Amino acid sequence: MADKNLSESLSGNSAGILPFVIDAGPGRKAAIRGRLAKMDHVVNTILGRHNYPQVMGKLAAESVVLASCLASTMSYDGIFTLQAKGDGAIKTLLADVTTDGAVRAYMGYDEHQDIDADDGGMGAPAPMMQLMGTGHLAFTVDQGKKGRYQGIVPIEAQSITDVALRYFRDSEQIDTALMLAADYHDGSWRATGLLLQRIPETGGNHDDVLPMSDTEEDIWHTACTLMSTLERTEMLDHTIPVETLVHRLFHELSARPLPWRPLRDQCRCSSTRAEQIIASLTDEEKIDLADENNKLVMSCEFCKSEWVWDAVPNA
Ligand SMILES: [Zn+2]
């Protein structure tokens, strides 16, 4: 157990992911990849900027954790985006994470629509379908010039965990187990996620996923059974270091922790980009968009940064 990891994950100000692997046997390559995300600090800062009703905040928190877990499985540099659209009280849900650990999130909702949804209590999953209605959840991997990949799944399960699991089962055909827990407790948010994925062994044709050997099949089922013993209260207990949690759950499978990956609350908007947008407008457009005080106001939905210009300088 690395002391640095232990102290980082114990200090309340750190958030991040502990990746780990479970091998298929001595000297054999890894059969399962695991991610334990402890996101209390990041989620607390992000949600602190917005005034979402608690049950909605819980869904946003779960989304941030899920996006962070999935982003950490990308093998190239890029941006991972989780986006959901619906026709319920929440219209848009967005969380994106860069490979170097910058996380941001935002939710667009109708303040006037009644929310007839209960948050289910400590750590219980947020009722995604109730909050978002009919819609879809999309995962996008953007690797810049190297390309962009998107997968979409309809919101046809109660929780974001179940919607995501359907996606992995039906579209990616990757055995996946996922647990998300978030809660607002004593004035702050806590959010934890655990993801297990069978590492696909590809055949000669790289689209062919080979069937698992009996040993791998056994290991996968054992790992899932062990994971199902995890309590949500245990996930949200910030006095339990992440390594201890992984060790407690998977020591009989000799899970190997990898270096801790810190995550931080950081938006990708910039005043330079805002300036460029304003600079591209004609004087007429600026006057049209200006408020009654002749000011042009631009703000970032994610981090609430605001920029203000005179629509007509020296007017
Ligand atoms: Zn921003």
Residues whose N, C-alpha, C, O or C-beta is under 5 A from the ligand:
A	BS01	ZN	C267 R268 C269 C300 F302 C303 K304 S305
